[in-house]
Amino acid sequence: MKRILTILLFAALTLTSWAQSVNPLDLLKAEPKRAYGTDFPYSFDVPALTKSPKGYKPFYISHYSRHGSRYYWNERLYPELDTLLVTAHRRHQLTPEGERFYERFHACKDELKTGVSELSNLGWEQHQRIARTMYNNFPEVFEHGGNVLAISSLSGRCVLSMSGFCQELVQCNPKIEIREQSSRFTLDGVVPTDRQNPIKHKFPRAKARWENHRDLFQYKDDLDSLIIKRTFTSTDSLPGRINRIPENLINLYTSLPSIGHEGMMGNIITDQEIAARWENSNLGTYSWVFTPQYDMIPILQDILKKADAVINGTSDRIADLRFGHDTCIGPLSVLMGINGADKDPEDPNEVKNIYQNWQTGKASNLQFVFYRGKKGTDDILVKCVFNGREASLPLPNDMYPYYRWSDFKRVYTERCKAPEQ
């Protein structure tokens, strides 16, 4: 028996080590669109999950998801580009490549301006497919039906993401009863920082340590100037701030696959060029998800409270679903230390190895799956599935990717007290 436990522990450590040692730059090379970061559309190219430990069956899932793919969120982007391109076209200041881009943009500009911040068809489809995948991965949770509570932020794109997800679950099994709620009453469990949340919190800010050592990271490229040269013959007297043009064009470019207009910009920008500057953009993302991590404590408390109620028998739910934003799931992944995101390295060159901003992309999601042991025992295990892949947690472990609920509850209850300490 002792030998078996040793072998299992070694296998678990090997798997965990392998998962953490995969070079993110190799992943980027295999799929350059990951460099889109938080604009990366959800990928369903994931490995099979490990089987449940012998004698254990999943019985409950606690979930948090970002909304699916959408039109660009800032209402200024499309009008600013429209004014810029129309003016440059009329003044003959566009290159041939710029003219082709102008024509394609002009053909769909009304759609873009109308759709700003709205969920796209792809966003709806992502959540339907994620729901069906979750159902198929954990049929024991859903096979007899049962009660589910789904809560959403007040944003329309989150409400529709929730609706698409829940509709698909009921299609899988009509015995599932789901209550959907987008309300100020439930904001604390999904977007606690919303100004309309009646519960006001004041948590301290955190600061990523790498920011004190920025000089250790060397970065330089000329993509901004290349984008200008490929698009315009001259930028003289064009409207707006010239230094904003490359940023606007990059933001448009990385949003296009989410709205069915990939290829609109021709060769003005390439995925490989975006990938070449990914490490720099990833540093910036890590800082903005690291800083507000304590603001997500109410979500973590909601996860703990609702799971505890199911386990002790005061709740009959089979799943709790939450639909929010990257500004929540990103900091939440840091607060919980998922895949080591809480390691906070001092060397900026190490940040890429503990956090990759594509993990917070469109429809990114966390699923905490709870397993019950043999009847008559109170042994509960938890597994974290992050974007379809089993993830590590900063908990004692001898059976990765499974962790004991007692450790999960203890460690994360303490994390919720961290600002007080």
C-alpha positions in Angstrom: 0.0 0.0 0.0 2.8 2.4 0.9 4.5 1.6 -2.4 1.3 2.4 -4.3 0.9 5.7 -2.5 4.5 6.6 -3.3 3.9 5.9 -7.0 0.7 7.9 -7.1 2.4 10.8 -5.4 5.3 10.7 -7.8 2.9 10.6 -10.8 0.9 13.5 -9.4 4.1 15.6 -8.9 5.3 14.6 -12.4 2.0 15.7 -14.0 1.9 19.0 -12.0 5.6 19.7 -12.9 4.9 19.0 -16.6 1.8 21.3 -16.6 3.9 24.1 -15.1 6.9 23.6 -17.2 5.3 24.0 -20.6 6.9 27.0 -22.2 4.3 29.7 -22.9 6.4 30.9 -25.9 6.0 27.4 -27.4 2.3 27.6 -26.9 2.3 31.0 -28.5 4.3 29.7 -31.5 1.8 26.9 -32.0 -1.2 29.3 -31.8 -0.2 32.9 -32.4 -3.7 34.2 -31.7 -3.1 33.5 -28.0 -1.2 36.8 -28.2 -4.5 38.5 -28.4 -4.6 38.1 -24.7 -8.0 39.0 -23.2 -9.3 39.2 -26.8 -8.4 35.5 -27.5 -11.6 33.6 -28.5 -12.2 30.5 -26.4 -10.3 27.4 -27.6 -11.9 24.0 -27.5 -8.7 22.2 -28.3 -8.2 20.6 -24.9 -7.0 17.3 -23.6 -9.2 14.6 -22.0 -9.8 14.9 -18.3 -8.5 12.3 -15.9 -11.0 9.8 -14.6 -12.5 10.1 -11.2 -10.6 8.4 -8.4 -12.0 5.0 -7.6 -15.0 5.2 -5.4 -15.7 8.9 -6.1 -18.4 10.5 -8.2 -18.9 14.2 -9.0 -22.1 15.6 -7.5 -21.8 19.4 -7.7 -20.1 22.1 -9.8 -19.3 25.7 -8.8 -18.6 27.8 -11.9 -17.4 31.3 -12.9 -17.2 32.4 -16.5 -16.5 35.5 -18.5 -19.0 36.5 -21.2 -18.3 35.1 -24.7 -16.9 36.9 -27.7 -18.3 40.4 -28.3 -17.9 43.5 -30.4 -15.2 45.9 -29.1 -16.2 47.3 -25.7 -15.2 50.9 -26.1 -17.8 52.9 -28.1 -15.1 55.3 -29.2 -13.1 52.8 -31.3 -15.3 52.4 -34.3 -16.3 56.1 -34.8 -12.7 57.2 -34.4 -11.5 54.7 -37.0 -14.4 55.7 -39.3 -13.5 59.4 -39.1 -9.9 58.6 -39.6 -10.3 56.3 -42.6 -12.9 58.5 -44.4 -10.7 61.6 -44.1 -7.6 59.7 -45.3 -9.5 58.3 -48.2 -10.9 61.6 -49.3 -7.4 63.2 -49.1 -5.7 60.3 -50.9 -3.5 59.5 -47.9 -4.1 55.8 -47.9 -1.8 53.1 -49.3 -3.3 50.5 -51.7 -3.5 48.2 -48.6 -5.1 51.0 -46.6 -7.7 51.5 -49.4 -8.7 47.9 -49.4 -9.0 48.0 -45.6 -11.1 51.2 -45.9 -13.5 49.6 -48.3 -14.1 46.5 -46.1 -14.4 48.7 -43.0 -16.9 51.0 -44.7 -19.0 48.1 -45.8 -19.7 47.0 -42.2 -19.2 50.1 -40.1 -22.9 50.4 -39.3 -22.9 46.9 -37.9 -19.8 47.7 -35.9 -21.1 50.9 -34.4 -24.5 49.3 -33.6 -22.9 46.2 -32.1 -20.4 47.9 -29.8 -19.9 45.8 -26.6 -22.7 43.4 -27.6 -22.3 39.6 -27.5 -21.6 38.2 -31.0 -23.0 35.0 -32.5 -19.7 33.3 -31.7 -20.1 34.4 -28.0 -23.4 32.7 -27.8 -22.1 29.5 -29.5 -19.1 29.4 -27.2 -21.3 29.2 -24.1 -23.6 26.6 -25.5 -20.7 24.4 -26.4 -19.0 24.9 -23.0 -22.3 23.9 -21.3 -22.6 20.8 -23.4 -19.0 19.9 -22.8 -19.4 20.3 -19.0 -22.5 18.1 -19.1 -20.7 15.4 -21.1 -17.6 15.6 -18.8 -19.6 15.2 -15.6 -22.8 13.3 -16.5 -23.3 12.1 -12.9 -23.9 15.6 -11.8 -26.8 16.2 -14.2 -28.2 12.8 -15.2 -31.1 12.9 -12.6 -31.8 16.6 -13.1 -31.9 19.0 -10.2 -31.8 22.6 -9.3 -29.3 25.1 -10.7 -28.9 28.8 -9.8 -27.3 31.0 -12.5 -26.4 34.6 -11.7 -25.0 37.3 -14.1 -23.7 40.8 -14.1 -26.1 43.5 -15.2 -24.4 43.7 -18.6 -26.4 42.4 -21.6 -23.5 40.4 -23.0 -23.2 38.5 -19.7 -27.0 37.9 -19.4 -27.1 36.5 -22.9 -24.0 34.3 -22.2 -25.9 33.0 -19.2 -29.0 32.4 -21.3 -27.1 30.5 -24.0 -25.3 28.3 -21.4 -28.5 27.5 -19.5 -30.6 26.8 -22.5 -28.0 24.2 -23.7 -27.9 22.5 -20.2 -31.7 22.1 -20.4 -31.4 20.8 -23.9 -29.1 18.2 -22.6 -31.5 17.2 -19.9 -35.0 18.8 -19.5 -35.1 17.6 -15.9 -32.7 20.3 -15.0 -34.4 23.3 -13.3 -32.5 26.6 -13.7 -33.2 29.9 -12.2 -31.4 32.7 -14.0 -30.9 36.0 -12.2 -29.3 39.3 -13.2 -29.9 41.5 -10.2 -28.3 43.9 -7.8 -29.2 41.4 -5.1 -26.6 38.9 -6.4 -23.8 41.3 -7.6 -21.6 40.4 -4.7 -21.2 36.9 -6.0 -20.4 37.8 -9.5 -19.2 41.4 -9.9 -18.7 42.8 -6.4 -17.0 46.0 -7.7 -20.1 47.0 -9.7 -21.2 50.5 -8.6 -24.7 49.3 -8.3 -23.8 46.7 -5.8 -25.6 47.7 -2.6 -22.9 46.0 -0.5 -19.9 48.3 -0.4 -16.4 46.9 0.2 -13.1 48.6 0.6 -10.2 46.2 0.1 -6.5 47.2 -0.2 -4.8 47.3 -3.5 -1.9 44.9 -4.2 1.1 45.7 -6.3 3.0 43.2 -8.4 6.6 43.0 -7.3 7.9 43.0 -10.9 6.9 46.6 -11.2 9.8 47.6 -9.0 12.2 46.0 -11.4 11.0 47.1 -14.8 14.6 47.8 -15.9 15.2 44.0 -16.0 12.8 43.7 -18.9 14.1 44.8 -22.2 11.6 45.4 -25.0 11.6 47.3 -28.2 9.9 47.0 -31.6 8.8 49.1 -34.5 5.4 47.7 -35.1 3.6 51.0 -34.5 5.6 52.7 -37.2 5.1 49.8 -39.6 1.3 49.8 -39.1 1.3 53.5 -40.0 3.5 53.0 -43.1 1.4 50.1 -44.4 -1.9 52.0 -44.0 -1.1 55.7 -44.8 1.1 57.5 -47.3 1.0 60.5 -44.9 -0.6 61.3 -41.6 -0.4 65.1 -42.0 -3.6 66.8 -40.8 -5.4 63.6 -40.1 -8.0 63.9 -37.2 -7.3 62.7 -33.7 -4.0 61.9 -32.0 -1.6 60.2 -34.4 0.0 58.2 -31.6 -3.4 56.5 -30.9 -3.8 55.2 -34.4 -1.6 52.0 -34.1 -3.3 51.1 -30.7 -6.8 51.5 -32.3 -5.9 49.4 -35.3 -4.4 46.7 -33.1 -7.5 46.7 -30.9 -9.7 46.3 -34.0 -7.5 43.6 -35.4 -7.6 41.4 -32.3 -11.4 41.8 -32.0 -12.2 40.7 -35.6 -12.2 36.9 -35.1 -14.8 37.4 -32.3 -17.3 39.1 -34.7 -16.9 37.2 -38.0 -14.7 39.8 -39.8 -11.3 38.2 -39.6 -9.2 39.2 -42.6 -10.7 42.7 -42.9 -7.4 44.4 -42.4 -5.4 42.4 -44.9 -1.7 42.4 -44.2 -1.6 45.7 -42.2 -1.0 43.6 -39.1 -0.1 39.9 -38.7 -0.6 37.4 -35.8 3.2 36.9 -35.7 3.8 40.6 -35.1 1.2 40.6 -32.2 2.9 37.5 -30.8 6.3 39.2 -30.9 5.2 41.8 -28.4 3.0 39.5 -26.3 5.4 39.2 -23.4 5.3 43.0 -22.9 1.5 43.1 -23.1 1.2 40.1 -20.7 3.2 42.1 -18.1 0.7 44.9 -18.3 -2.2 42.5 -18.0 -0.7 40.7 -15.0 -0.4 44.0 -13.1 -4.1 44.9 -13.7 -5.4 41.5 -12.7 -3.0 41.4 -9.7 -3.8 44.8 -8.2 -7.6 44.2 -7.5 -7.4 40.6 -6.5 -8.8 41.3 -3.0 -11.9 42.8 -4.6 -12.8 39.3 -5.6 -13.0 38.0 -2.1 -16.8 38.2 -2.1 -16.9 35.8 -5.1 -14.6 33.4 -3.4 -16.7 33.6 -0.3 -19.8 32.9 -2.4 -18.1 29.8 -3.8 -17.2 28.5 -0.3 -20.6 29.3 1.2 -22.7 27.7 -1.6 -20.5 24.6 -1.8 -20.6 24.2 2.0 -24.4 24.4 1.9 -24.6 21.6 -0.7 -22.1 19.4 1.2 -23.9 19.8 4.6 -27.3 19.2 3.0 -28.9 22.6 3.4 -28.9 23.2 -0.4 -30.1 20.8 -3.0 -28.4 22.5 -6.0 -26.3 20.5 -8.4 -24.6 23.6 -9.8 -24.0 27.3 -9.2 -23.2 29.3 -12.3 -21.8 32.8 -12.5 -21.3 35.0 -15.6 -19.2 38.1 -15.4 -16.1 39.8 -16.8 -12.4 39.5 -17.4 -12.0 42.1 -14.7 -13.3 39.5 -12.2 -12.1 36.1 -13.5 -8.5 37.4 -14.0 -8.1 38.8 -10.4 -10.0 35.8 -9.0 -7.5 33.4 -10.7 -4.7 35.4 -8.9 -6.4 35.4 -5.6 -6.9 31.7 -5.7 -3.4 31.0 -7.1 -4.7 28.9 -10.0 -1.8 27.4 -11.9 0.6 29.5 -9.7 -0.9 32.9 -10.7 -0.3 34.2 -7.2 3.5 33.6 -7.2 4.2 37.3 -7.8 7.8 37.1 -9.1 10.2 40.0 -8.8 11.8 39.4 -12.1 9.5 40.6 -14.9 11.0 38.0 -17.2 9.4 35.3 -15.0 5.8 36.6 -15.2 5.1 34.8 -18.4 5.7 31.5 -16.7 3.1 32.0 -14.0 0.5 33.9 -15.8 -0.7 34.1 -19.5 -3.3 36.7 -20.4 -5.0 34.4 -22.9 -6.3 32.5 -19.9 -8.6 35.4 -19.3 -9.9 35.5 -22.9 -13.4 35.4 -24.2 -15.7 32.8 -22.5 -12.8 31.9 -20.1 -14.2 29.8 -17.3 -13.5 28.1 -14.0 -15.3 24.9 -12.9 -14.8 23.6 -9.4 -16.0 20.0 -9.5 -16.9 18.3 -6.2 -16.6 14.6 -5.7 -18.2 12.4 -3.0 -16.6 9.2 -1.8 -18.3 6.0 -0.8 -21.7 6.2 0.9 -21.4 6.7 4.6 -18.2 8.7 4.4 -17.8 12.5 4.4 -14.7 12.5 2.2 -15.1 15.2 -0.4 -12.6 16.0 -3.2 -12.5 19.1 -5.5 -11.0 19.5 -8.9 -10.4 22.8 -10.7 -11.0 22.9 -14.5 -9.7 26.1 -16.0 -10.7 26.7 -19.7 -11.2 23.0 -20.1 -7.9 21.9 -18.6 -7.2 20.6 -15.2 -5.5 23.2 -13.1 -3.3 23.3 -10.0 -4.2 24.9 -6.7 -2.0 26.1 -3.9 -3.2 23.3 -1.6 -1.7 20.1 0.0 -2.0 17.4 -2.5 -1.2 13.7 -3.1 -3.6 13.0 -5.9 -3.4 15.8 -8.5 -5.6 17.1 -10.0 -7.9 16.3 -7.0 -7.7 18.1 -3.7 -9.5 17.6 -0.4 -12.4 19.9 0.4 -11.2 20.3 3.9 -8.0 21.8 2.6 -9.8 23.8 -0.1 -12.1 25.3 2.6 -9.4 26.0 5.1 -6.8 27.6 2.7 -9.3 29.8 0.9 -11.1 30.9 4.1 -7.7 32.1 5.2 -7.1 33.9 1.9 -10.4 35.7 2.4 -8.9 37.1 5.6 -5.6 38.1 4.0 -6.3 41.9 3.7 -7.1 42.0 7.5 -3.7 40.4 8.2 
